[in-house]
Amino acid sequence: MTDRDDISSGDSYDVAILGGGSGGYVAAIRGGQLGLKVALVERDKLGGTCLNRGCIPTKSFLETAGLLARVRRGLDYGVAVENATLDYPRLLKRTDQIVAQLIRGIEFLLQKQKVTLIRGDGRLTAASTIAVRTADGQERTIRAANVIVATGSFPKEIPGMPYDGKRIINSDHALRLADVPRSVIIIGAGAVGVEFASIFKDFGAEVTIVEMLPALVPLEDRDISTELTKAYNRRGIKSITGAKAGNVQVSEDGVSVDVSAEGKQETLRAEVLLVAVGRGTNVKGIGLEALNVAMDRAFIKVDKQQRTNVPGIYAVGDVIGGFQLAHKAMVEGVVAVETIAGEHVEPVEPNRVPRATYSRPEIASVGLTEQEARDQGFAVRVGKFPFQANARALINGEAEGFAKVVSDDKSGEILGVHLIGPHVTEMIAEPTLAKLLESTPYEIGLSIHAHPTLSEAVGEASLDVDGRAIHIYKPPAGERGK
């Protein structure tokens, strides 16, 4: 990697990538592997939101939160631990060390693939030209036969709830608070909202989640939402769904918000209001309008090879919509650069993208929910297996949740797999591979799962689709309800 702020006018590349986040840096590395001359333009730190302000720091917090909760239950395991407390400054330091190490790793890989890193704000001035304003205010021009837009996203703001970074915060602010608040109201119960609810609760805060839609994690399978709600109720996390929030008032010592649900209104008060209602795209001010790049609302429109309507311009990651997930952006970056290199590519199929939420309990899924499958006209068969019947989950002392397999009764195809429970974000790899290989539940059940492992739950749920699960009892159809 050449880190250059002295780029001479007219430098030419096979590929120039605008944005060094998950999609951008992966595209750059793969381009280098394919022998392309690659430039990567990044105005901030490599790794983008995921590495610096999202996935990685958040999971560091969640790891500490989960460990703290487990240590406090030490007597359940026969281990006496007294006065276990959170060392918040040390957590922040450890998180920063992890992030720094991963950034160094990316820099090393870019260097080995001879990628030119250009630090500054980039803007398309033509389909093959990027103007870069460097940190010292100078502007340089680079030219490329192909451009990949990978500029990412930012936390959305709700009207009437402007961020001040202290009382009204977003997920970026939540990772850099000076201290852990004693109480938190969270607006939004998607992955970000429920993850921070889990973190703050384990850190000792009173937590209330407010969600406009009828359930927590509303995009997940209904059974997952129900199970998470039960788990959060047991933990003392209050949730209000089907709710509207407004009239936010900020004072020196906290914030209040009026919430109405089911015809009732109440005023919630807390030290901090965290707004977690999704992310907007970084598409303004980068030259797309002048080049007439086609948009779908705030998202760049692309085909299955990540090509926009403008020849030579590609887009990947959060800016194209769909699942705004780092691993999806990474694969899209590979698809884009391999298309440029003339390689055979396997397009990204939404139904094969795994989703992972690192709350406690964890959630992971791939494919259609049961309701989505029914709405699309499938004759559905479902298999389910609880972690309460899994030996490893009981040994771990974390037996909440279940594995659920949704399949097509006619073809036997796996339509979706939905997991909630311990370490399921690791377990989703098997169902994701099964989706790629177009496997059936029977084939997953036929695959031998080591014992005792959590993964056995996926095997048993797959067997349960055909009523063949071993470690749960279901009465014959004629006896049910008697």
DAURDA-V456614 format. One record per run of one state. SS is the DSSP state (helix for helix, strand for strand, loop for the rest). FROM is the first residue (numbers start at 0). TO is the last residue. Records with the same first field share a line. If there is no record, write none. Layout:
BEGIN
SS: FROM-TO + FROM-TO
END
This chain:
BEGIN
loop: 0-0 + 3-9 + 18-20 + 33-36 + 42-46 + 53-53 + 72-72 + 77-86 + 112-114 + 119-119 + 126-127 + 133-137 + 149-151 + 155-166 + 169-169 + 174-181 + 187-189 + 202-204 + 210-220 + 235-236 + 240-241 + 251-252 + 261-262 + 270-270 + 275-277 + 281-293 + 296-297 + 300-305 + 307-311 + 315-315 + 320-324 + 340-348 + 352-353 + 357-360 + 367-368 + 375-378 + 389-389 + 396-400 + 408-411 + 421-422 + 436-438 + 446-454 + 464-475 + 479-481
strand: 1-2 + 10-17 + 37-41 + 115-118 + 120-125 + 128-132 + 138-148 + 152-154 + 167-168 + 182-186 + 205-209 + 237-239 + 242-250 + 253-260 + 263-269 + 271-274 + 278-280 + 294-295 + 298-299 + 306-306 + 312-314 + 354-356 + 361-366 + 379-385 + 401-407 + 412-420 + 439-439
helix: 21-32 + 47-52 + 54-71 + 73-76 + 87-111 + 170-173 + 190-201 + 221-234 + 316-319 + 325-339 + 349-351 + 369-374 + 386-388 + 390-395 + 423-435 + 440-445 + 455-463 + 476-478
END
